[in-house]
Structures are given as structure tokens and as C-alpha cells.
Amino acid sequence: MENSQVNYDTLIPNNVGLSEDRRVLKALEKWHPGYIDWWKNMGPNGFQESQVYLRTAVGVEKNGWAQFGYVKMPEYRWGVLLAPQVENRTISFGNHKGEAAWQEVPGEYRAILRRLIVIQGDTEPASVEQQRYLGQTAPSLYDMRNLFQVNVEEGRHLWAMVYLLQKYFAADGREEANMLLQRRSGDIDKPRMLGTFNEETPDWLSFFMFTFFTDRDGKMQLESLAQSGFDPLSRTTRFMLMEEAHHMFVGETGVGRVIQRTCEAMNEAGITDPYDIDRIRALGVIDLPTLQKKANLHYSLSLDLFGSEISTNAANAYSAGIKGRYNEEKIDDDHLLHNDSYPVLKMVDGKIVTVQENALTALNMRLRDDYIADASKGVGRWNKIIQKAGVEFELVLPHTAFHREIGEFGNTFCSPEGELISEDTFQERRNDWLPSSDDGAFIQSLMHPVTAPGEYAGWIAPPRIGIDQQPGDFEYVQLDEASA
């Protein structure tokens, strides 16, 4: 029986009636030791014995769904949580529009659903692996705690996908669930499935950019899956979105605090030129042009996650009722798209032009456009911090053709402003547009841990308010002797 409250009586907390579903409970209990082993080997390095002030879900309703308390991360209660079931829910798009949402996997859509779930599931442990060393250079206990909260929730999102695999895909699902613990981010032989999740996260600025840009892609993908006609997938992703919001908050406020501290330091030193990079860096803060280059990098990598602009796979998933559009139910059309078109940027005769394409095959492009609009709002909030400080500088998102490896612009060389250029020119200007090894070395030079409660590294401003309304000197992580 499923309900809004989480049952903590079993090894695996859940609101899906695992006590009565012995087959799935047994399969998950068998998978659990491998997960804990993966967490201890690939989770936050050096902090497994630390007490961390984490939130844990105790319900799935929007209000009062989480409680806070200290816990060692390997003892965190990862669970299987689905959003409340919508009574008499029907499929809102595609060829099955108006039919009752499926409670079991339709046989004809088994393969495509399994692949979507596996790809989503693979990104969750990948980001934990990418971030496993960051705790050692945390700029504060507040930031360290936020990192670990993101990590444990990515772990829970892995559990969410594994539950679907174990319950609805039998032996194939069990095999896929095991493979999710065997792949490793950046591994030559068994890499994670998507390229962005095999990149390193070498420093905290990269982490903040990742959680702003790449986790926002995750939000868009989850929003699309939340429309799914397969009701268990829809309910799983709807609850994941409640947790995902915190991840993007960490990214946006993290970058915002870096910007704030840089502007404060410039004003204190009387520096008005944001391109006076050597003087600004001598203050121990990250200059705004370098922040722009980091944004260029993470934004372009995240755009590649949307795949090719024109995709028959996306069209098939939509027509099947498996994966919808962002805010599907708010869009004013027939939700079939058989005769609709959508504007797509393409290369035609050596120029970037807008071409009207079939709306079904252009679904990746539409989702990417929704992502760009969403990300732009956050960049606008960063710019307000700069403007308020009186510094003349504006962060901008580069052109969608800039630094792309996937899709229409995969073999194109383009400036951030959208000017098509030669490969030689791109390589000559690369360090003006993307972080150089010197930029990386400078950022790395700032990465010294600050572990005293209430203190912050000199390159980042304190947050406006604490987690769970805690005071400024709250000890968010109680470090054991090995990690202190």
C-alpha cells in the first residue's frame, strides 16, 4: 500500500508498501550491500565517520516532507519515495492521450522505458563520484554540508531508479541495477554513459557551476519524465524534483557568493576595471572574466546533454506517451504535434539559420530552449549582484553553437557571440573563452579548507541565511579526528 508517509520499519525506507512486496524488497536488500560498498569506496572521501546535519525525507507532501538531524553518511536512510498518486490520472500527450496512466510497463515500450530509466539512474552516482574529493577543500562547514546533502540525495535518486528497474523489469532490471554500481565516472574501461558525467570536478567553483548548469539539465529531464504515462516513473521523478531544487540552489547561491566576494574585494581595493586580473587575483578572489569562462564551459557541456536537435528517439518517446515536454499541461496545443512545427537552429550553406522543423522530431531543441530560458534567469540574478556593487561587468550565456560536441554544431567552430570561425582561430582564442590551465591552477591555489564553525574562505561570501534557520556559527559538520 502506498501513502504519503514514509515507512522506516524496513531496511529500506519507503512509501510503496515494500513490506507486502517481498520479491522487490528481497531484491533491493540484496542490492543494498553493494550500494553501501560503492558509497564507502566512491562517496565523499575522508568523511564517512563525520556527523553531518542532513535533511531526510519523512513524507512526500510538499509541506513538512523533511526533517533535519546529524547522521553519518553511510548510515543515511536512503529510501524509495514516490509522490502522491493522482486519482484517475490520464496520459496528457501523444498517441495514448486521454487513456488511463499505466501502472505497469506496456510490453511494446519496455525497451525504451528501461533505457530512459538507466540513463537517468547512471547520472546520479556519476556526480557523486565526480565530487568525492571536494570535501577536503571545502570553503566552510556550511558548504561542506551542502555538498554532502547533494551527494546523499543523488544517492537516493539512484535508489529511485533502481526500484523501478527491480520492480518492473525483472531479470533485465536486476542486471541493469548491478551495472549502475559497476560503471565509474572517467573510467577508461567502464565510463558513465554521458560524456559530461565523466569530466572531473576539480574545485568548488566547478561544483557550483555544475550544480547550476548541469543539475538544471537534470531538472528539465525530470520535468519531462514527470509527464510520463508510466505512472510510477512520473511519481518517482515528481518527488525527485523536490530534492533537486536544493541542488540548483547550492549552485546559484554558490556562484552568487563568489561574485559578491569578488566585487566587495574590488571595491575595498579601489579597483574599478574587472579586467585588471592580476591585481584582482592578488586579493585572493576569482576575477569576473574567469567566472565568465567557467560559465561558458559548463553551459556548453550541459547543452550537449540534450542530444541532437532533431531526434526520432525523442519523437517516438513523446508519441508513445513516455516522455513529455517541460510544463506539458500548460502548453496550448493538441499535445499530438503531428502537424506542428518548431524553429530549430541549423547549419545551412555555412551559415547558422533558423529552420522550421517537425515539432515532434524537434523536441530536444524545445527542451533545450526551455533550459536556456531557465538558466538565463539565474544569470540575470548574478548580474544584479554585480550591478548592486557598482562594477561594470555583465555575465552572458554564449551562443548555442559555441564549444559543442553533440548535434548540429558538433563539428562547428564558433565564438561566444555566434560568429563562425576557423578551427585555427578558435584554438588561438580558446584561452580567452574557456578556462586555461593557468586559470585552473589559480582557482586550485585558493582551495584551502576552512573548518571552523562560522568561518569562510576569503574567495566566497557567507550565505544570507543558514540551513534550517541555523545561526551563522552552527557546526554543520562535526568532523572526526581523521577528517579534521
Secondary structure, DSSP 4 states (H G I P E B T S, - for coil): ---SBPB-SSSS-BSS-GGG-HHHHHHHHHHHHHHHHHHHHHSSTT-TTSEEEEEEESB-SSSS-EEEEEEEGGG----B--PPPPTT-B--SSTTTTSBPBSS--GGGHHHHHHHHHHHHHHHHHHHHHTTTGGGG-SSHHHHHHHHHHHHHHHHHHHHHHHHHHHHSHHHHHHHHHHHTT--TT-SSS--SSGGGGS---SHHHHHHIIIIIHHHHHHHHHHHTT-SBHHHHHHHHHHHHHHHHHHHHHHHHHHHHHHHHHHHHHHHT---TT-HHHHHTTTS--HHHHHHHHHHHHHHHHHTT--SS-HHHHHHHHTTSS--TTGGGS-S-SS-TT-EEEEEEEETTEEEEEEEETTTTHHHHHHHHHHHHHHHHHHHHHHHHHHTT------PPPTTTT--SGGGTT--B-TTS-B--HHHHHHHHHHHS--HHHHHHHHHT-----STT---TTSPPPSS-GGG--TT--SEE--TTT-
